[in-house]
Amino acid sequence: TTAGVKRLLMVGGAGSLEVAPGVALIDTPEFPAAYKAEAGAGRDVLNALRQGDTGVEWTFLSPSAFFFAGERTGRFRLADDQLLVDATGKSQVSYEDFAVALVDEVESPAHVNRRFTVGY
């Protein structure tokens, strides 16, 4: 607020998303060790936003576990803290559809002071 910023939209990772109630993807045995430090730092930032009284409206957007260059389909789902998976059990979203969800949030805020995720 000192800098005059009224809103923060942050892109995080999928690691802090829940795969079961109270169980984050980062805490599963399948989570790649190479990404644990980065994912842990992202979770720490999210927790700080949730606990802090910054005076700034914030939104934290997490992609699905597999984030890839593809196409803009416009057919994606949103969730809060749960990792989204498709009918085959894959958690994925294209960069293009992720960008649409991000711009939608900028233009019409629907997740103020919350995290959300996008996937198929």
N, CA, C and O atoms as a GROMACS GRO file, in nm:
protein
  480
    1THR      N    1   0.082  -0.120   0.000
    1THR     CA    2   0.000   0.000   0.000
    1THR      C    3   0.086   0.126   0.000
    1THR      O    4   0.044   0.228  -0.053
    2THR      N    5   0.206   0.119   0.059
    2THR     CA    6   0.296   0.235   0.059
    2THR      C    7   0.332   0.275  -0.083
    2THR      O    8   0.344   0.394  -0.113
    3ALA      N    9   0.348   0.177  -0.170
    3ALA     CA   10   0.384   0.204  -0.309
    3ALA      C   11   0.263   0.238  -0.394
    3ALA      O   12   0.277   0.265  -0.513
    4GLY      N   13   0.145   0.239  -0.335
    4GLY     CA   14   0.024   0.270  -0.410
    4GLY      C   15  -0.034   0.150  -0.484
    4GLY      O   16  -0.126   0.166  -0.564
    5VAL      N   17   0.019   0.032  -0.458
    5VAL     CA   18  -0.032  -0.090  -0.522
    5VAL      C   19  -0.156  -0.135  -0.446
    5VAL      O   20  -0.153  -0.151  -0.324
    6LYS      N   21  -0.263  -0.155  -0.519
    6LYS     CA   22  -0.387  -0.196  -0.455
    6LYS      C   23  -0.418  -0.343  -0.476
    6LYS      O   24  -0.497  -0.402  -0.402
    7ARG      N   25  -0.355  -0.403  -0.578
    7ARG     CA   26  -0.386  -0.542  -0.610
    7ARG      C   27  -0.262  -0.614  -0.658
    7ARG      O   28  -0.182  -0.559  -0.733
    8LEU      N   29  -0.248  -0.738  -0.613
    8LEU     CA   30  -0.136  -0.824  -0.650
    8LEU      C   31  -0.192  -0.952  -0.708
    8LEU      O   32  -0.272  -1.020  -0.643
    9LEU      N   33  -0.151  -0.987  -0.828
    9LEU     CA   34  -0.187  -1.114  -0.888
    9LEU      C   35  -0.058  -1.191  -0.909
    9LEU      O   36   0.027  -1.152  -0.989
   10MET      N   37  -0.043  -1.300  -0.835
   10MET     CA   38   0.081  -1.377  -0.834
   10MET      C   39   0.060  -1.513  -0.896
   10MET      O   40  -0.041  -1.579  -0.870
   11VAL      N   41   0.155  -1.555  -0.978
   11VAL     CA   42   0.153  -1.689  -1.035
   11VAL      C   43   0.245  -1.776  -0.952
   11VAL      O   44   0.363  -1.744  -0.933
   12GLY      N   45   0.191  -1.885  -0.901
   12GLY     CA   46   0.269  -1.980  -0.823
   12GLY      C   47   0.276  -2.113  -0.897
   12GLY      O   48   0.252  -2.118  -1.017
   13GLY      N   49   0.308  -2.218  -0.826
   13GLY     CA   50   0.317  -2.349  -0.887
   13GLY      C   51   0.206  -2.440  -0.839
   13GLY      O   52   0.118  -2.400  -0.762
   14ALA      N   53   0.210  -2.564  -0.887
   14ALA     CA   54   0.108  -2.663  -0.852
   14ALA      C   55   0.142  -2.737  -0.723
   14ALA      O   56   0.055  -2.804  -0.666
   15GLY      N   57   0.265  -2.727  -0.675
   15GLY     CA   58   0.309  -2.807  -0.562
   15GLY      C   59   0.227  -2.794  -0.436
   15GLY      O   60   0.214  -2.890  -0.360
   16SER      N   61   0.172  -2.675  -0.412
   16SER     CA   62   0.096  -2.654  -0.289
   16SER      C   63  -0.052  -2.692  -0.303
   16SER      O   64  -0.127  -2.684  -0.206
   17LEU      N   65  -0.093  -2.734  -0.422
   17LEU     CA   66  -0.232  -2.777  -0.441
   17LEU      C   67  -0.254  -2.910  -0.371
   17LEU      O   68  -0.163  -2.993  -0.361
   18GLU      N   69  -0.376  -2.931  -0.323
   18GLU     CA   70  -0.410  -3.053  -0.250
   18GLU      C   71  -0.446  -3.166  -0.345
   18GLU      O   72  -0.522  -3.148  -0.440
   19VAL      N   73  -0.390  -3.284  -0.318
   19VAL     CA   74  -0.426  -3.405  -0.392
   19VAL      C   75  -0.527  -3.488  -0.312
   19VAL      O   76  -0.592  -3.577  -0.366
   20ALA      N   77  -0.537  -3.456  -0.185
   20ALA     CA   78  -0.635  -3.514  -0.092
   20ALA      C   79  -0.650  -3.411   0.020
   20ALA      O   80  -0.563  -3.325   0.035
   21PRO      N   81  -0.758  -3.415   0.097
   21PRO     CA   82  -0.775  -3.316   0.203
   21PRO      C   83  -0.652  -3.310   0.295
   21PRO      O   84  -0.615  -3.409   0.358
   22GLY      N   85  -0.590  -3.193   0.302
   22GLY     CA   86  -0.475  -3.172   0.389
   22GLY      C   87  -0.343  -3.227   0.337
   22GLY      O   88  -0.242  -3.219   0.407
   23VAL      N   89  -0.341  -3.283   0.215
   23VAL     CA   90  -0.218  -3.340   0.157
   23VAL      C   91  -0.184  -3.264   0.030
   23VAL      O   92  -0.256  -3.271  -0.070
   24ALA      N   93  -0.072  -3.192   0.032
   24ALA     CA   94  -0.028  -3.114  -0.084
   24ALA      C   95   0.052  -3.202  -0.179
   24ALA      O   96   0.117  -3.297  -0.136
   25LEU      N   97   0.047  -3.170  -0.306
   25LEU     CA   98   0.122  -3.243  -0.407
   25LEU      C   99   0.270  -3.251  -0.370
   25LEU      O  100   0.332  -3.356  -0.389
   26ILE      N  101   0.328  -3.143  -0.320
   26ILE     CA  102   0.470  -3.139  -0.283
   26ILE      C  103   0.504  -3.243  -0.177
   26ILE      O  104   0.619  -3.287  -0.168
   27ASP      N  105   0.408  -3.283  -0.096
   27ASP     CA  106   0.432  -3.377   0.013
   27ASP      C  107   0.409  -3.523  -0.025
   27ASP      O  108   0.413  -3.610   0.061
   28THR      N  109   0.386  -3.549  -0.152
   28THR     CA  110   0.367  -3.687  -0.197
   28THR      C  111   0.500  -3.744  -0.243
   28THR      O  112   0.588  -3.669  -0.285
   29PRO      N  113   0.517  -3.876  -0.235
   29PRO     CA  114   0.643  -3.938  -0.277
   29PRO      C  115   0.675  -3.918  -0.425
   29PRO      O  116   0.792  -3.921  -0.465
   30GLU      N  117   0.572  -3.897  -0.507
   30GLU     CA  118   0.592  -3.882  -0.652
   30GLU      C  119   0.644  -3.744  -0.691
   30GLU      O  120   0.688  -3.725  -0.805
   31PHE      N  121   0.638  -3.647  -0.600
   31PHE     CA  122   0.679  -3.511  -0.635
   31PHE      C  123   0.830  -3.508  -0.661
   31PHE      O  124   0.907  -3.555  -0.577
   32PRO      N  125   0.873  -3.454  -0.775
   32PRO     CA  126   1.015  -3.454  -0.810
   32PRO      C  127   1.100  -3.372  -0.712
   32PRO      O  128   1.070  -3.256  -0.684
   33ALA      N  129   1.205  -3.434  -0.661
   33ALA     CA  130   1.294  -3.368  -0.565
   33ALA      C  131   1.354  -3.240  -0.623
   33ALA      O  132   1.379  -3.145  -0.548
   34ALA      N  133   1.376  -3.236  -0.753
   34ALA     CA  134   1.438  -3.119  -0.817
   34ALA      C  135   1.352  -2.993  -0.802
   34ALA      O  136   1.403  -2.881  -0.812
   35TYR      N  137   1.223  -3.010  -0.781
   35TYR     CA  138   1.133  -2.895  -0.773
   35TYR      C  139   1.088  -2.862  -0.630
   35TYR      O  140   1.014  -2.766  -0.609
   36LYS      N  141   1.132  -2.941  -0.533
   36LYS     CA  142   1.082  -2.923  -0.394
   36LYS      C  143   1.116  -2.786  -0.336
   36LYS      O  144   1.030  -2.725  -0.272
   37ALA      N  145   1.237  -2.736  -0.354
   37ALA     CA  146   1.275  -2.607  -0.296
   37ALA      C  147   1.190  -2.494  -0.353
   37ALA      O  148   1.138  -2.410  -0.279
   38GLU      N  149   1.175  -2.493  -0.484
   38GLU     CA  150   1.094  -2.389  -0.548
   38GLU      C  151   0.948  -2.398  -0.507
   38GLU      O  152   0.885  -2.297  -0.475
   39ALA      N  153   0.894  -2.519  -0.506
   39ALA     CA  154   0.754  -2.539  -0.468
   39ALA      C  155   0.731  -2.503  -0.321
   39ALA      O  156   0.629  -2.446  -0.286
   40GLY      N  157   0.828  -2.538  -0.237
   40GLY     CA  158   0.817  -2.503  -0.095
   40GLY      C  159   0.817  -2.354  -0.073
   40GLY      O  160   0.743  -2.302   0.011
   41ALA      N  161   0.901  -2.283  -0.148
   41ALA     CA  162   0.904  -2.136  -0.138
   41ALA      C  163   0.772  -2.076  -0.183
   41ALA      O  164   0.723  -1.980  -0.123
   42GLY      N  165   0.714  -2.131  -0.289
   42GLY     CA  166   0.584  -2.083  -0.336
   42GLY      C  167   0.476  -2.105  -0.232
   42GLY      O  168   0.390  -2.018  -0.211
   43ARG      N  169   0.479  -2.220  -0.168
   43ARG     CA  170   0.380  -2.248  -0.062
   43ARG      C  171   0.399  -2.151   0.054
   43ARG      O  172   0.301  -2.105   0.113
   44ASP      N  173   0.525  -2.120   0.088
   44ASP     CA  174   0.551  -2.025   0.196
   44ASP      C  175   0.493  -1.887   0.164
   44ASP      O  176   0.436  -1.822   0.252
   45VAL      N  177   0.508  -1.844   0.040
   45VAL     CA  178   0.453  -1.714  -0.001
   45VAL      C  179   0.301  -1.716   0.010
   45VAL      O  180   0.240  -1.622   0.061
   46LEU      N  181   0.240  -1.822  -0.039
   46LEU     CA  182   0.094  -1.834  -0.030
   46LEU      C  183   0.048  -1.830   0.115
   46LEU      O  184  -0.048  -1.760   0.148
   47ASN      N  185   0.116  -1.904   0.202
   47ASN     CA  186   0.079  -1.903   0.344
   47ASN      C  187   0.096  -1.765   0.406
   47ASN      O  188   0.015  -1.723   0.488
   48ALA      N  189   0.202  -1.694   0.367
   48ALA     CA  190   0.223  -1.558   0.419
   48ALA      C  191   0.111  -1.465   0.372
   48ALA      O  192   0.064  -1.382   0.450
   49LEU      N  193   0.069  -1.478   0.249
   49LEU     CA  194  -0.041  -1.396   0.199
   49LEU      C  195  -0.169  -1.426   0.277
   49LEU      O  196  -0.243  -1.334   0.314
   50ARG      N  197  -0.194  -1.552   0.302
   50ARG     CA  198  -0.315  -1.591   0.374
   50ARG      C  199  -0.315  -1.542   0.519
   50ARG      O  200  -0.420  -1.509   0.573
   51GLN      N  201  -0.199  -1.537   0.581
   51GLN     CA  202  -0.190  -1.499   0.722
   51GLN      C  203  -0.170  -1.351   0.743
   51GLN      O  204  -0.198  -1.299   0.851
   52GLY      N  205  -0.121  -1.281   0.642
   52GLY     CA  206  -0.086  -1.141   0.658
   52GLY      C  207  -0.203  -1.048   0.637
   52GLY      O  208  -0.304  -1.083   0.577
   53ASP      N  209  -0.185  -0.929   0.688
   53ASP     CA  210  -0.281  -0.822   0.665
   53ASP      C  211  -0.206  -0.714   0.588
   53ASP      O  212  -0.163  -0.614   0.645
   54THR      N  213  -0.192  -0.737   0.458
   54THR     CA  214  -0.110  -0.650   0.374
   54THR      C  215  -0.180  -0.522   0.332
   54THR      O  216  -0.114  -0.425   0.296
   55GLY      N  217  -0.311  -0.521   0.338
   55GLY     CA  218  -0.385  -0.406   0.288
   55GLY      C  219  -0.395  -0.408   0.136
   55GLY      O  220  -0.449  -0.316   0.075
   56VAL      N  221  -0.342  -0.514   0.075
   56VAL     CA  222  -0.345  -0.529  -0.070
   56VAL      C  223  -0.437  -0.646  -0.103
   56VAL      O  224  -0.432  -0.751  -0.038
   57GLU      N  225  -0.522  -0.628  -0.202
   57GLU     CA  226  -0.603  -0.739  -0.251
   57GLU      C  227  -0.511  -0.828  -0.333
   57GLU      O  228  -0.447  -0.783  -0.428
   58TRP      N  229  -0.503  -0.956  -0.297
   58TRP     CA  230  -0.413  -1.047  -0.366
   58TRP      C  231  -0.489  -1.165  -0.424
   58TRP      O  232  -0.596  -1.202  -0.376
   59THR      N  233  -0.431  -1.222  -0.526
   59THR     CA  234  -0.479  -1.347  -0.586
   59THR      C  235  -0.357  -1.427  -0.623
   59THR      O  236  -0.261  -1.373  -0.679
   60PHE      N  237  -0.358  -1.557  -0.593
   60PHE     CA  238  -0.248  -1.648  -0.621
   60PHE      C  239  -0.302  -1.753  -0.718
   60PHE      O  240  -0.393  -1.827  -0.684
   61LEU      N  241  -0.246  -1.759  -0.838
   61LEU     CA  242  -0.293  -1.852  -0.940
   61LEU      C  243  -0.192  -1.964  -0.961
   61LEU      O  244  -0.076  -1.939  -0.992
   62SER      N  245  -0.238  -2.088  -0.942
   62SER     CA  246  -0.154  -2.206  -0.963
   62SER      C  247  -0.196  -2.279  -1.089
   62SER      O  248  -0.316  -2.302  -1.110
   63PRO      N  249  -0.101  -2.316  -1.174
   63PRO     CA  250  -0.136  -2.398  -1.290
   63PRO      C  251  -0.155  -2.543  -1.247
   63PRO      O  252  -0.133  -2.577  -1.131
   64SER      N  253  -0.196  -2.625  -1.338
   64SER     CA  254  -0.200  -2.769  -1.314
   64SER      C  255  -0.057  -2.821  -1.307
   64SER      O  256   0.038  -2.747  -1.331
   65ALA      N  257  -0.042  -2.949  -1.273
   65ALA     CA  258   0.092  -3.008  -1.256
   65ALA      C  259   0.172  -3.006  -1.386
   65ALA      O  260   0.292  -2.978  -1.383
   66PHE      N  261   0.109  -3.036  -1.499
   66PHE     CA  262   0.176  -3.034  -1.628
   66PHE      C  263   0.130  -2.910  -1.702
   66PHE      O  264   0.012  -2.894  -1.732
   67PHE      N  265   0.225  -2.824  -1.731
   67PHE     CA  266   0.202  -2.691  -1.788
   67PHE      C  267   0.278  -2.690  -1.920
   67PHE      O  268   0.400  -2.701  -1.919
   68PHE      N  269   0.210  -2.675  -2.032
   68PHE     CA  270   0.275  -2.697  -2.161
   68PHE      C  271   0.229  -2.599  -2.268
   68PHE      O  272   0.121  -2.541  -2.260
   69ALA      N  273   0.314  -2.583  -2.370
   69ALA     CA  274   0.276  -2.505  -2.488
   69ALA      C  275   0.179  -2.590  -2.568
   69ALA      O  276   0.208  -2.705  -2.601
   70GLY      N  277   0.064  -2.532  -2.599
   70GLY     CA  278  -0.038  -2.609  -2.670
   70GLY      C  279  -0.125  -2.516  -2.751
   70GLY      O  280  -0.078  -2.446  -2.841
   71GLU      N  281  -0.252  -2.515  -2.718
   71GLU     CA  282  -0.343  -2.428  -2.789
   71GLU      C  283  -0.443  -2.367  -2.691
   71GLU      O  284  -0.464  -2.416  -2.580
   72ARG      N  285  -0.502  -2.261  -2.737
   72ARG     CA  286  -0.607  -2.195  -2.659
   72ARG      C  287  -0.740  -2.262  -2.692
   72ARG      O  288  -0.793  -2.245  -2.802
   73THR      N  289  -0.792  -2.336  -2.597
   73THR     CA  290  -0.918  -2.406  -2.620
   73THR      C  291  -1.036  -2.330  -2.560
   73THR      O  292  -1.148  -2.339  -2.610
   74GLY      N  293  -1.011  -2.257  -2.452
   74GLY     CA  294  -1.118  -2.190  -2.381
   74GLY      C  295  -1.204  -2.286  -2.300
   74GLY      O  296  -1.302  -2.245  -2.238
   75ARG      N  297  -1.167  -2.413  -2.300
   75ARG     CA  298  -1.242  -2.516  -2.226
   75ARG      C  299  -1.157  -2.566  -2.111
   75ARG      O  300  -1.084  -2.664  -2.124
   76PHE      N  301  -1.166  -2.499  -2.000
   76PHE     CA  302  -1.089  -2.537  -1.882
   76PHE      C  303  -1.176  -2.520  -1.760
   76PHE      O  304  -1.282  -2.458  -1.765
   77ARG      N  305  -1.130  -2.577  -1.649
   77ARG     CA  306  -1.204  -2.567  -1.523
   77ARG      C  307  -1.120  -2.488  -1.423
   77ARG      O  308  -0.998  -2.478  -1.437
   78LEU      N  309  -1.187  -2.432  -1.324
   78LEU     CA  310  -1.122  -2.361  -1.215
   78LEU      C  311  -1.155  -2.433  -1.084
   78LEU      O  312  -1.261  -2.493  -1.070
   79ALA      N  313  -1.061  -2.426  -0.990
   79ALA     CA  314  -1.085  -2.480  -0.856
   79ALA      C  315  -1.009  -2.391  -0.758
   79ALA      O  316  -0.932  -2.303  -0.798
   80ASP      N  317  -1.031  -2.413  -0.629
   80ASP     CA  318  -0.962  -2.334  -0.528
   80ASP      C  319  -0.827  -2.398  -0.495
   80ASP      O  320  -0.726  -2.361  -0.554
   81ASP      N  321  -0.822  -2.491  -0.404
   81ASP     CA  322  -0.697  -2.548  -0.356
   81ASP      C  323  -0.673  -2.691  -0.400
   81ASP      O  324  -0.572  -2.751  -0.362
   82GLN      N  325  -0.763  -2.747  -0.479
   82GLN     CA  326  -0.752  -2.886  -0.518
   82GLN      C  327  -0.690  -2.899  -0.657
   82GLN      O  328  -0.729  -2.830  -0.750
   83LEU      N  329  -0.592  -2.989  -0.669
   83LEU     CA  330  -0.530  -3.018  -0.797
   83LEU      C  331  -0.637  -3.074  -0.890
   83LEU      O  332  -0.703  -3.173  -0.858
   84LEU      N  333  -0.653  -3.012  -1.005
   84LEU     CA  334  -0.751  -3.060  -1.102
   84LEU      C  335  -0.690  -3.170  -1.187
   84LEU      O  336  -0.575  -3.160  -1.231
   85VAL      N  337  -0.766  -3.276  -1.209
   85VAL     CA  338  -0.724  -3.385  -1.297
   85VAL      C  339  -0.837  -3.412  -1.396
   85VAL      O  340  -0.954  -3.394  -1.365
   86ASP      N  341  -0.798  -3.457  -1.516
   86ASP     CA  342  -0.899  -3.488  -1.616
   86ASP      C  343  -0.948  -3.632  -1.600
   86ASP      O  344  -0.912  -3.700  -1.504
   87ALA      N  345  -1.029  -3.679  -1.692
   87ALA     CA  346  -1.090  -3.812  -1.683
   87ALA      C  347  -0.986  -3.924  -1.684
   87ALA      O  348  -1.014  -4.034  -1.637
   88THR      N  349  -0.867  -3.897  -1.737
   88THR     CA  350  -0.761  -3.998  -1.741
   88THR      C  351  -0.665  -3.985  -1.623
   88THR      O  352  -0.566  -4.059  -1.615
   89GLY      N  353  -0.693  -3.891  -1.531
   89GLY     CA  354  -0.607  -3.874  -1.414
   89GLY      C  355  -0.492  -3.777  -1.434
   89GLY      O  356  -0.409  -3.760  -1.345
   90LYS      N  357  -0.486  -3.712  -1.550
   90LYS     CA  358  -0.378  -3.617  -1.578
   90LYS      C  359  -0.416  -3.478  -1.528
   90LYS      O  360  -0.531  -3.434  -1.540
   91SER      N  361  -0.318  -3.409  -1.472
   91SER     CA  362  -0.335  -3.270  -1.428
   91SER      C  363  -0.257  -3.185  -1.526
   91SER      O  364  -0.134  -3.184  -1.525
   92GLN      N  365  -0.329  -3.113  -1.611
   92GLN     CA  366  -0.261  -3.038  -1.716
   92GLN      C  367  -0.340  -2.917  -1.761
   92GLN      O  368  -0.463  -2.910  -1.747
   93VAL      N  369  -0.266  -2.820  -1.818
   93VAL     CA  370  -0.326  -2.703  -1.879
   93VAL      C  371  -0.223  -2.643  -1.974
   93VAL      O  372  -0.103  -2.646  -1.947
   94SER      N  373  -0.269  -2.589  -2.084
   94SER     CA  374  -0.178  -2.524  -2.179
   94SER      C  375  -0.146  -2.383  -2.130
   94SER      O  376  -0.222  -2.322  -2.055
   95TYR      N  377  -0.030  -2.334  -2.173
   95TYR     CA  378   0.006  -2.195  -2.141
   95TYR      C  379  -0.103  -2.101  -2.189
   95TYR      O  380  -0.136  -2.003  -2.122
   96GLU      N  381  -0.157  -2.132  -2.306
   96GLU     CA  382  -0.255  -2.043  -2.367
   96GLU      C  383  -0.384  -2.034  -2.284
   96GLU      O  384  -0.436  -1.924  -2.263
   97ASP      N  385  -0.435  -2.147  -2.236
   97ASP     CA  386  -0.556  -2.144  -2.154
   97ASP      C  387  -0.526  -2.086  -2.015
   97ASP      O  388  -0.611  -2.019  -1.956
   98PHE      N  389  -0.406  -2.113  -1.964
   98PHE     CA  390  -0.366  -2.052  -1.837
   98PHE      C  391  -0.370  -1.899  -1.850
   98PHE      O  392  -0.418  -1.830  -1.761
   99ALA      N  393  -0.318  -1.848  -1.962
   99ALA     CA  394  -0.316  -1.704  -1.985
   99ALA      C  395  -0.457  -1.646  -1.990
   99ALA      O  396  -0.482  -1.536  -1.940
  100VAL      N  397  -0.550  -1.720  -2.050
  100VAL     CA  398  -0.690  -1.674  -2.055
  100VAL      C  399  -0.745  -1.663  -1.914
  100VAL      O  400  -0.810  -1.564  -1.881
  101ALA      N  401  -0.721  -1.764  -1.830
  101ALA     CA  402  -0.770  -1.760  -1.692
  101ALA      C  403  -0.708  -1.644  -1.615
  101ALA      O  404  -0.776  -1.579  -1.535
  102LEU      N  405  -0.580  -1.617  -1.639
  102LEU     CA  406  -0.512  -1.506  -1.573
  102LEU      C  407  -0.572  -1.372  -1.614
  102LEU      O  408  -0.601  -1.289  -1.528
  103VAL      N  409  -0.590  -1.351  -1.743
  103VAL     CA  410  -0.647  -1.226  -1.792
  103VAL      C  411  -0.792  -1.211  -1.746
  103VAL      O  412  -0.835  -1.101  -1.711
  104ASP      N  413  -0.867  -1.320  -1.746
  104ASP     CA  414  -1.004  -1.315  -1.694
  104ASP      C  415  -1.005  -1.262  -1.550
  104ASP      O  416  -1.090  -1.181  -1.514
  105GLU      N  417  -0.910  -1.310  -1.469
  105GLU     CA  418  -0.903  -1.267  -1.328
  105GLU      C  419  -0.865  -1.120  -1.318
  105GLU      O  420  -0.917  -1.048  -1.232
  106VAL      N  421  -0.777  -1.073  -1.405
  106VAL     CA  422  -0.739  -0.931  -1.405
  106VAL      C  423  -0.860  -0.845  -1.440
  106VAL      O  424  -0.887  -0.744  -1.375
  107GLU      N  425  -0.932  -0.886  -1.544
  107GLU     CA  426  -1.044  -0.806  -1.592
  107GLU      C  427  -1.168  -0.815  -1.503
  107GLU      O  428  -1.242  -0.718  -1.489
  108SER      N  429  -1.192  -0.932  -1.443
  108SER     CA  430  -1.310  -0.953  -1.359
  108SER      C  431  -1.269  -1.034  -1.236
  108SER      O  432  -1.286  -1.156  -1.234
  109PRO      N  433  -1.215  -0.966  -1.135
  109PRO     CA  434  -1.165  -1.038  -1.016
  109PRO      C  435  -1.274  -1.124  -0.951
  109PRO      O  436  -1.379  -1.075  -0.912
  110ALA      N  437  -1.244  -1.254  -0.941
  110ALA     CA  438  -1.337  -1.348  -0.879
  110ALA      C  439  -1.272  -1.424  -0.763
  110ALA      O  440  -1.339  -1.500  -0.694
  111HIS      N  441  -1.142  -1.403  -0.742
  111HIS     CA  442  -1.069  -1.478  -0.640
  111HIS      C  443  -0.984  -1.384  -0.555
  111HIS      O  444  -0.864  -1.405  -0.538
  112VAL      N  445  -1.047  -1.281  -0.503
  112VAL     CA  446  -0.976  -1.182  -0.422
  112VAL      C  447  -0.941  -1.241  -0.287
  112VAL      O  448  -1.026  -1.298  -0.218
  113ASN      N  449  -0.815  -1.227  -0.249
  113ASN     CA  450  -0.760  -1.281  -0.124
  113ASN      C  451  -0.776  -1.433  -0.116
  113ASN      O  452  -0.802  -1.490  -0.010
  114ARG      N  453  -0.759  -1.497  -0.233
  114ARG     CA  454  -0.769  -1.642  -0.244
  114ARG      C  455  -0.675  -1.693  -0.350
  114ARG      O  456  -0.628  -1.618  -0.435
  115ARG      N  457  -0.649  -1.822  -0.343
  115ARG     CA  458  -0.575  -1.891  -0.449
  115ARG      C  459  -0.677  -1.964  -0.536
  115ARG      O  460  -0.782  -2.007  -0.488
  116PHE      N  461  -0.645  -1.978  -0.662
  116PHE     CA  462  -0.724  -2.065  -0.748
  116PHE      C  463  -0.631  -2.133  -0.847
  116PHE      O  464  -0.515  -2.095  -0.863
  117THR      N  465  -0.684  -2.233  -0.912
  117THR     CA  466  -0.608  -2.310  -1.010
  117THR      C  467  -0.691  -2.329  -1.136
  117THR      O  468  -0.814  -2.315  -1.135
  118VAL      N  469  -0.622  -2.362  -1.243
  118VAL     CA  470  -0.688  -2.383  -1.372
  118VAL      C  471  -0.634  -2.513  -1.432
  118VAL      O  472  -0.515  -2.543  -1.423
  119GLY      N  473  -0.724  -2.589  -1.494
  119GLY     CA  474  -0.683  -2.714  -1.558
  119GLY      C  475  -0.798  -2.773  -1.637
  119GLY      O  476  -0.908  -2.719  -1.641
  120TYR      N  477  -0.769  -2.885  -1.698
  120TYR     CA  478  -0.870  -2.953  -1.780
  120TYR      C  479  -0.944  -3.060  -1.700
  120TYR      O  480  -1.032  -3.126  -1.754
   0.00000   0.00000   0.00000
